[in-house]
C-alpha cells in the first residue's frame, strides 16, 4: 500500500500519546509482518503511522482497548463520520460563545448521563452514538491536558482546559480516520490486552503501550479505567510479552523507566532469555500539573526487533 499523501492524525489527545515518540519507535518496526495488533489503542498514533506510511499491507489489523469509550467513539467515526462532524460542529459553535461554562454543561448535563445509561450494559461501546462520540471528542479537545479520567463512580471528571483557540472539529481528518478504520481487515474491539493478543504469533507485529508504571510512589495518575493498571497487571503483561516472543511475533512495548519495569525487562531474567531487549529513549511528558516538571524523561522501549528493522524517513 503506498504512503498516504495527507497523513491522518489522532482525533483524541491522550496521556502518553506516542506522536512525539514516533521517530524513536520507527526503527523497531519489522520490515515485513502479516497481522498487526495494538491492544492499548488510546490515540492510535502507531496504527496511524503504519497506515500513513503504507506498511500495513493486506493482513488483518486488530485494534482494541479495555476502554469502551475509546472503541465506541472510533466505531462511530468509522460508521457515521458525517453525523459526528455535524454534532461536533454544533458543540464547537456553542463553545466559542460559552467557553468553560459550556464545557461543564456538556460534561455534567449531557455526556455523563448518556454514558451512565450505557456503561453497565453488555456492550457499552455498541451504545455509542455519533452524538456521544462528538461529545467525547469535544471534551477531550477542550479539557485539561487531553486527559481521560473517571472517578470512583465511573463518571468523567476532567476539568476544563485553558485554551485560546482549540481545534475542535477537523472535518477532513475525521473523514480520513473513517477511511483508515474502514480498510479491509480492521477490527475494533473492547478487550483486555491478554485476550487481544492470544492469537498473535509468527510473522505478526504487536505494539503495546500500557498505562505506564509510576516513576515514584507519589507520581501516580488516575487511570483511564476504574480498575487502574497496577504492578500485578504489569507482571501479567510481561508474561504475555514473553509468550508473544516465544511464538515468533515481533513485539514492541513502551513503558516508563520505573524500577519495577527495569526489574521485569532490563535484567538477565526471562525477558532477556526470550530475546527481548530494553533500550532507553528520551520523551517529553506533558501531563504534569507543574509546567517545570514537563521536561524530557527517560522511557523504555522493549522489543525483540533489531534496530533499523524498517528504515523510514524520520
Buried (B, 14 or more C-beta within 10 A) or exposed (E): EEEBEEEBBBBBBBBBBBBEBBEBBBBBBBEEBBBBBBBBBBBBBBBBBBBBBEBBBEBBBBBBBBBBBBBBBBBBBBBBBEBBBBBBBBBBEBBEEEEEEBBBEBBEEBBBEBBEEBBEEEEBBEBBBBBBBBBBBBBBBBBBBBBBBBEEEBBBBBBBBEBEEBEBBBBEBBBBBBEBBEEEEBEBBBBBBBEBBBEBBEBBBBBBBBBBBBBEEEBEBBBBBEEEBEEEBBEBBBEBBBBBBBBEBBBBBBBBBBEBBBBBBBEEBBBBEBEBBBBBBEBEBBBBEEEEEBEEBEBBBBBBBEEEBBEBEE
